Amino acid sequence: MTEPIRSRKNERLRWAARVVRDRRFRRREGVWAAEGVRLAEEVAGSGLPVRLWLLEEGWGAEPGRNRRLLEAVTERGDPVVRVARGLLREAADTQTPQGVAVVFQAPRWAPEDLLARSGPLVVLDRLQDPGNLGTLARTAEATGAAGLVLVPGSADPGNPKALRASAGSLLRLPALTVPDAAGFLKAAGIQALATVPQGGAAPDELDLAGRFALLLGQEGGGLAPDLAGSAALRVTLPMEGRVESLNVAAAAAMILYEAQRQRRKALSPISRSAPWPRSRP
């Protein structure tokens, strides 16, 4: 490795910093950036091409997890630069980076990647908070969802906060921006289930064992009227006490885990093609 970078004006350091902070630049370059040992390990094991590793001076010298990751990075033969202590903050999204950051090729997904997978689709309508996006991705992967459909105006999956909140799920789970989500679902023959604050059925009153798309609106504003109007069914979470609403990621988790429970229970295949109200005795 070459002499550690010691200037904030270093070209490679400034390039990595721009990847971290500039969504348009990430899209133009086709790259994302991640920091910290956990995400760095995920990137190293993902098979995604790496453009640059940034390692703090002295990082990986001691035996243990960091040393193992350093050995894996060295074995890959990726471009690596050392950075003087304290300078890694220039290309980090946190105040106390863990000594390792990586810039890598962003995952590339196509509609076929979503449709080829089983499980529900999760449609995010202009979701603004990257932390919520990452948490939703993590929950979607854990519950066997097929992937995320993002309406234009939603948070960027490559946002460092989204990547951290996803704990690596956004490296594996298809997340695709679709200009016309309602048209996309109609063309694919997938019925939509809209989340609404009141008037919908409870999750356990619906047959969620089949293929469907869960529509989630932006924080505070909910679903756009045209997208909500395209839904065949509506779901509302029963709540007690004085609680009026839940965080969108928490609400999605409850519905997706109910869908996973029903799939595991293997409901009758008669209505598995789409969600449908279940009859009551």
N, C-alpha and C positions, 0 to 999 in steps of 0.2 A: 504494500500500500504506500501511497505517496505521503509526503509531509501533510499533517493535519491542516485543514482550512482554519485560518485565524482572522479572516476579515469578513465583516458583514456584507461587503460589496462583492464577494466572490460570486462568479456567474452561476455556478451550479447551485449554490445555496440560495441565491435569489430566485432561480428558476423553481426550485422545490417550494420555496415560500409562496410563490405565486400560485402554484398548483393547490396549495392548502387553502388559499384565501379567495381565489377567483374562479367562480363557477364557469364563466364563459371560457376562461383559459383552459380549465380542465377538459371541457367539451372539445375545444379546438385541438388540444394536444392528445386527446383520447386517453388520459391517464387519471388515476386517483392517487391520493397519498394517505398513508396510515402511519401511526406512531404507537410505540409501546410494544412490550414483548409479546403479549397475547395476540394482537393483530398481526404483528410481524411474523409470528409463527404460522398464522392462518394464511398469510400471503405466500410464505415460503412453501407451504404444502398445497397451494391451490393450483399450481401449474400455470398461473398467469405470468407472462413475461414481465420481468422487472427492468425498469429503466435506470434506477439509482437507489443504492442503499446509503444512508447517512448514519454513521456510527460515531458516537462520542468517543473522544480520546480515552483509551484505557478500558472501554466497555468490552466485556467478554473475556477479560484476562483471568478472572477467577473461575475455578471449576463450578459447574452447576448449569442451570437452565440457560443463562446467557451464553456460556461457552458452547453449549450444544447448538444453540441457534447460530452462533458465529461460524462454527464448523460447517453447518448446513449451508449458510450463505457462501462461504468460501468454496464449498464443493460445487455449488451451482455455477460458479464462474461469472456471476453478475457484476456489473460496475459497482464499486464500493469506494467511498471516500470517508476519511476520518475527519471529525469536526472538533475543534478545541472545546474544552469544557465550558459549559454555559452558553455556547453559541448555537446549539441545536434548537434553542427556543425560537430562533429566527425562522425556522421552517417547521414549527410545531403549532398545534392548536391548543395546547394546554400550557399551564404555567410551569409545570414540573415534568418535562418529558423524561422517559425512562432510559434514555441513552441510545435509542434506535428508532429510525424512521425509514420509510421506504416509499418510493414512487413507482407505480406499476401500471401496466396496461389495464384499463377499465374492462370489466366483463362486457361482452357483447351479446345481446339477446335479441331474438326475433320472435314474432307471434307464434311460430311453430314450437318454440321452446316452452311457451306457456301451455299451449293446447295439447302438447304431447304428454303432459304430466297429469296424473290423477289428483283429486282433491279440489277444493273450492278455489276460485280466484278471489283476490282481495283488491277491490277497486278503490283507490284513494282520490277523492275529489278535492284538489287544491289544498291538500294537507300542508300546513306551513312549517311546522316544527320538525327540524331534522331529527331531534331526539325521539319524537313520536314515530317518525318513519322508521328509524332503526329498531325501536322496540317492536313495532308491528312486524317488521321483517323477521325478527327473531322468533316472535310468537307464531307467525305464519309457517315458518320452517318447522318449528316444534310440533305443530298440530297437523302437519301433512298437507298444507295448502300448496297449490300448484305454482303460485307466484303472485306478484304485485302488478296491477295495471295502474299507471299514474296518469291522471288528467293533467294537461298542461297547466302550469302554475303551482304544481306541487313541489315540495322540497326536493333537493337534489340527492339521489342515493350516494353520490360521491362526496357529499359533505362529510368532513372528518367527524363531526358529532354524530351523524347518522351511522357511519361505519362503526364507531365505538359502541353506540347503543345496540347495534345489531350483533355485536360480538362475533363478527365474521359471516353472519347469515347473508349479508348483501353481496358476498363474494360467490355464494352458491345458489341463492334463490333468484330465479328470473324476475327482473323488475324492468318493465317496459313502459315508456310514455306513449300513449295512444291519443291522437287528436280527438277522435269521436268514440268514446268508450261505449256508449249505448249502441252505436252502429257495429262496433267490434263484437260485442256480446251477441247481438242479433244475428250477425253473419255466422258466428260460431255455434249458434243454436243453444246458447247458455242462458237460462233464466236468471234474473237478478233478484236479490233480496235486499231491500233498502232498510237501513237503520233509521228509525224515526223516534222522536222523543215521547210520543204517545199515540195510541190508537192501533199499534201493531200487535201481532201475536207474540207471546213469550217464546224464547228459543226452543224450549222443550215441548211446545205445542206444534212445532213444525217438523216435518221429516227432512232432516238435513244430511241424510246419508248419501244422497246423490250429488251430482255435479251442479254447482250453482256459483254465482258471483255475489260476494258480499260487498255492498256499496257503503262506503264510509265518507262522511262529509268533513269539511274543514272545521277546525276548532272554532266553536262559537257560531259559525254561519251555517253549518249543516250542509246537506246536499243541494246542488243546483236543481231548480225545479224540473228542467228537462231530463236530467239524469234520474231523479227520483221518480218522475212519471213513467220512466221506461221499466220500472220494476214490477214484476208479477206479484210479489208479496212484500209485506212490511213486517219488521220485527222491532219490538220494544222491550227493553230490559225492565222487569219488575223491580221497583225500588221501594224501600221502606224508610221511615223516618222523614227528615226534612231535606233529604238529598234530591236535587232536581236533575242532575246529570252526572255522568262519569267521564273521565278522561277517555279520549277516543281509542287509545291503545288498550286501556282496561276493558272498555266495552267490546272491542273486537276480540280480545282474549276470551271473554266469557262465551261469545257466540261460536268462535272457532273451536274451543274445547268441547262445547256441546256437540258440534258437528263431528268432531273426532270420536267422541263417546258413542254417538249413534252409529258411525261406520264400524267401530270395533264391535258393537253389539250385533252387527249384521241384521239390520231391519229387513223386512220383506222387500224383494227386488221389484215389486209391482210399480212403485213410484220412485225408483232411484234415479230416473232421468232428470228430475228437477225437484226442488223443494215443494212440499204440498201440505196443506193443513191436515193434521191427523185427527181422525174422528174420535170423539169421546163417547164412552158407553152411556 
